[in-house]
Amino acid sequence: MSANCLMCSLGYRLGMCFILSLWVCWDCIWGLVKDGNSTIGGRPAFPVFRAGAGLLLVHWFWGLSVFVWTRHRINYIYLFDFNPRIVDTPITIYNDCVDETLVFLILMLLYYKVRE
């Protein structure tokens, strides 16, 4: 696949993540403001979603760190003693993060909407 196609696909999926994030934020805030009802933060599975979000943030920040190190030509592969044959590029890490975030947000919305 060409680089332009990969970037277009990444941008499209990032847009989907952004819209799903807005939807989750809307459901979290609007239910509390409108009716005073418990939002997703009051559900029993919220600690599981919070832990999943923490792991996703670690993955996103790892991609950002790899991007910065690559951009500034810091040899992080040597510093961390990684195997150079299996190290992912920042774009590959971002693609994985976007896929994981999409699944996370969809599962979060499904859990919240089914229990309403």
C-alpha positions, 0 to 999 in steps of 0.5 A: 500500500502506498504511504498516501493511502495509509495516511488517508486510512489513518485519518479516516479512522482517527475521525471515527475515533473522534466522533465516537469520543464525542458521543461517549462524552455526550452520553456521560455529561448529558444524562447527568445534566438532563435527568440527574441519572447515573452516567457510565461513571456509575456503572459497575463495569466502569473500573474495567473501562477506566483500566482499559483507557489507561492501557490505551493511553500508555499505547498512544503515548508510546507511539508519541515517544517513538515518533519524537525519538525517531524525529530527533534521531535518538537511537532508542532501539539501542538505548532500550536494547530492543531487537531491531528486526521487530520494532514497529514504526510510529505509523504502525503503532498509531494504526494499532492504537486507532484500531484498539481505540475504536474497539474500546469506544464501541464496546463502551457505547454498547455496554452503556446503551444496552444497560440504559 
